[in-house]
Amino acid sequence: MKRISVFAGSSAGHDPAFAEQTKRLGKAFAEKNIELVYGGAKSGLMGIMADAILEHGGRVTGVMPTPLFEKEIVHEGVTTFIEVDTMHQRKEKMSQLADGFIALPGGFGTLEELFETITWAQIGLHEKPVGLFNIQGYYTPLLHLMDHAIEAGFVSPENRTILLESADAQDLLSLLENK
C-alpha cells in the first residue's frame, strides 16, 4: 500500500483516546511509508492524523473543495494540496489516489464517505480494502447494525467481508495490506 485515504472527524471527540490512537496510526503510516490522502483540514482527527504523519517525516495529500475553505481550516503544512470544485470531486479524487481506505471516528460526513466507499466496493467499482479504526469501540454499534442488516436480508454475508476492523493501528494496517 502506497496511499490510504482516511475519513475522519473534523472534531477530536470527547475522549482523549481518539486523538492518542489517531497519532499512533499516523506514526504507523510514516513508519510504513504510506502516504495519507484526506480532506485537507487541520481541525479535529483529520488534522491530528496529518500532523502525526508529518511529524514523523511522512507524506500527506489534502483534497478540499473551494467552498469549504472558510468552513474547514485548510492545513497549510501538507505535502500536496489539491483544490477541487465539489464534494463529489473530492471523494472521486481521494478514491482515485488511494490503494485502500480507513474510517476513524467521525460524524455524518465520515459515515457518508465510509458507506459510499463500501457501496462502491459492493457494486464492483473498486476492489480496495476498507477498514474501520474502532477506537474505544466507536464503531461497534455500526458493526452490530451491519450484522442485523445481514440477518434481516438486506446485506449479503459476502459483502460483510468488505469491511475490516481493528482497534490497533498496526493490526489494522496489516489487515489492509493482506486483503
N, C-alpha and C positions, 0 to 999 in steps of 0.2 A: 504494500500500500504506500503510495507516494503522497496522496492527498485525501483527507477526510473532511467532509462537510459536517459542521456541528450546528445543531439548532439548540438555542439556549435562551433563558430568560433575560430580559432587559433589566431585571431586578435581581438581587442576590438572594432573595428569600429571607426568612426569619432565622433559620437555623445556620449557625456558622459552619456546620459540616458541609453545606452546599458549596461554599467558597473554598474550603480546605480541600475537598475532594476534586473540585474543578482545577485547582492549582496542581494537584497530583497528576491529573490527566494531561494537563498542559506540559508538565515536565516530561511525562512519558512520550508525548508527541515529539518533543525536541530530541529526546534521547534516541528515539527510533527514526529520526529524520523524516517525520511525517509532517507535511505542510497542512496547516489549518485553513479551511475555506469556511467563511462565516459571514454574518450580516454586516460587519464593518463598524459596529458601535463600540464605544468604550465603557458603556454602562453595564451594570449587572454581571451575571455569569458570563455573558458574551465578552465583556471587557476583561474580566478576571482570567478567562481562558486565553485570550490573545496575549495579555501581559505576561502570563506564566510561560508561554511558549517563547516569546521574545526575550524574556529574562534569561532563558536557558539557551539562547542562540538559535532558536528555530525560526521558521518562515511562516508568515501569516498573510493570507489574501482576504481582504474585505470586499464585499459586494453590497452596494447600497443604492436604492433608487433616490434620485434627486429630491422628490417630495418629502423624504424622511430626514433630510439634512437638518431641519430645525427640530424635529421631534426626537430623533436619536442623535446623540452627540458622536460625530464621526471620530473614529480612532485614528489619529494622525501618525501613529508610530508603526502602522502595519507595513509589511514588506512591499505589498502590491495592493493598490486600491482600484476597484473597478466601479465606475458610475454607470448605472442603468436608468431607464425611464420609469419602469413599473415594478411592482412586487412580483408579477408573473415572470418578468425578465430576470429578476434577482434569483428566483427559485430555479429557473431554467439554467442560468449561468452557473450557479452553485452545483447543480446536478451534473452539468457537463464537465466541470473541473474535478469532481470528486470520484474517488475509487470506492468510497463507502460513506456511510452516514452514521452519526451518533446524535441522539437527543439527550440533552441534560435536562434537569428540572426547568420548567418554564410554564408560561401561561398559554392563552389561546393561540398565539402566533406560533409558538413552539409545537403545540399539539397539531395545529393545521399543517405545518411543514412536515411533521412526522407522518401523519396519516396520508398526505399526498404522496410522500415517498414510498410508503408501504403499498398504496394503491397502484402506483406506477410499477412496482415490482410484481404485484399480483397479476396485472394485465400484460406483463412482459415488456414494458418499456425500458427496464434495466434489470440486470442480474447482480447488482452491487449489494453487499451486506448492509444491513440496517441494525443498529444497536441502541439499546437503552442503557444509559448510565444511571442505575437505580439507587442513587444516593439516599440513604436513610429510608429506603423503601418507598420513595416518592412515587414510583410507577407501579407498585404492587396492586393498587386498586384498578389501574388500567389493564394490567395483565389478567386480573380476575374477570373484568368485563370482556376481554377477548375470549377467555375460556367460556364464559357464558354465551357469547355470540356463536361460538362453535357448537355448544350444547343445544342452542336454540335453532341451529341450522342456517345461520346467516353467514358464517365464515367456514370455509373448508379447513379441516385439520391440517392439510398440507400447507396452507397459507400461514398458519401459525408459526411455521418454521422460518418464515421470512425474518422475524424479529428475534434478535439475540439480546441477552440481558445479563448484566452483572453489576455488582456494587463495588467491584475492584477495578481500578483503571487499567492495570497491566493485564488482568484477565480479560477485560472487555476488548482491548486491542488484539489480544491473541485470538479471541473468538472471531473477530472481523477478518484478521489475516488468514485464518484457517478455513474460512467459509468457502 
